[in-house]
Amino acid sequence: MAELKVYNAEKLFYEPIESTPQVVTGLIPSGLTVIAGTQKCGKSWMILDLCLSVSKGEPFLGIPTEPIDVLYMALEDTPERIQKRMYKLTDDVSPRLRFATSSKTLSNGLIGELNEYMHQFPETKMIVIDTFMMVRLGGGEGTYANDYADASKLKKFADAYKIAIILVHHVRKMRATDIFEMISGTNGITGAADTNMVLDRPNPHSKDADLHMKGRDIEVQVWKIQFENCKWSIVERKNEEQLFQESIPTDIHAVIDFMSDKREWKGTATELVNALEAEGMPPNLLSKHLSQFDSSALKPAGIYFKSKKTNGKRSITLRKSDDECR
C-alpha cells in the first residue's frame, strides 16, 4: 500500500516545481493518455506516425516536437507489418524508436518488465501500448474496480518516471451523447487517465474524422482531421469556448441580439417568437432553451430571465441584469 504523502502548503506555494515537458504540446502531456476508436478507423496509423515523428523531433499534426526515446508496444502486429507501415509513412527512422510485439500482462509482471526496460533505456519519455486489452488478458477486467486498478498501475508508472504512456483502446458500437462514454469498459479507465481522446470516424470509407480530447493538462478540444495516403492531417481545431458557442441554439443568440438595445421585455413565449421573427420556432422549445441556457449564455450576456405562471398563463421577463435590476 502506498504511503501517505504530505506537502507543506507554504513550501508548495513558494518553491518552484519543474514542469514535465509535454511530448506534443497541447496534445500529449506526461501521465496516462487513452486514445480510443473503432477498429480500422486509423488509430494505429496515427500512433505509428506519432512515434516516428517525436523520435526524430519532427512536427506531428503540424505541432513541433523535440526528439525523445520511444517504446511502441505493437502487441497486435508483426515486425513485417510494422516495417511495411513505416515504409508508407517515412523515408528514414530514428534509433530512438524501439518496438515490442509481445509482453507480459498487468497481472503477470508487466510493470516489472517496464521497470527493467526503463533501467536499460532511461531516456525513454513515451511508451505506447497498442492495445490496452492485450496487457489485460486474464486480469479480470469488466468491473469499475478492476478497470480503475489496471489503468492506475500504468498511471503510477508514468508519474514515477515522468513519462507519457498512451493506451490504444476501443470504443463501444453504440453511440452516446457524450463521446467519451463510448470508450470501452467502465468509467474506471477514463477516470484513472490524465487525458482521454476519441478518434471518431463513423464512416470508415470517409477520409474525415473528429479527434475529441479532454484532460487534466489539456483543454477540451475537437480537431477535424483527414486521413490521406496513410497519414492524418489537421483541417480545423476547436477549443472549449468555440465548442460551447456552437452548442448554444440559434434562438438564444437571437434573444441576446434582440435585447442588445432594450432595458426590459415582457410577454409570452409566443409573443417573443413573433418579436424575434423566428418563424417556425415552437414557443415551448424557446421557453425550454431560455431556462436551459440561462446561467451559461444569458447571464454572461448580461440578461436576467424570469418565467412566471399566473392564472394558467406563463409570462417571460427579460431584463438587462445589474445590481439595481436584481
Buried (B, 14 or more C-beta within 10 A) or exposed (E): EEEEEEEEEEEEEEEEEEEBBBBBEBBBBBBBBBBBBBEEBBBBBBBBBBBBBBBBEBEBBEBEBEBBBBBBBBBEBEEEEBEEBBEEBBEEEBEBBBBBBEBBBBBEEBBEBBBEBBEEEEEBBBBBBBBBBBBBEEBEBEEEEBBBBBBBBBBBBBBEBEBBBBBBBBBEEEEEEEBBBBBBBBEBBBEBBBBBBBBBBEEEEEBEBBBBBBBEBBEBBBBEBEBEEBBBEEEEBBEEEEBEEEEBBEBBBBBBEBBEEEEEBEBBBBBBBBEBEBEEBEBEEBBBBBEBBBEEBBEEBBBBBEEEEEEEEEBBEBBBBEEEEE
